């Protein structure tokens, strides 16, 4: 399975998140893996959120905070997050 989001997934995620960073509300430039690839996070809609570059880079040193915020956002959007229980 690829670690990169497909163009279709990117479009769907940008539409779902209104093109705004789910972490700070700024215009998004990237799709972030909520559960990072290094931790086994997959490139699928249920694990992707819009992010600005600043938040996506900052996430590495503040993982717990951003992981929590991302998961709550996905839950709020009605995404199935039950697969994250193993992380």
Order of alpha helices (4+ residues) and beta strands (2+ residues): alpha-beta-beta-alpha-alpha
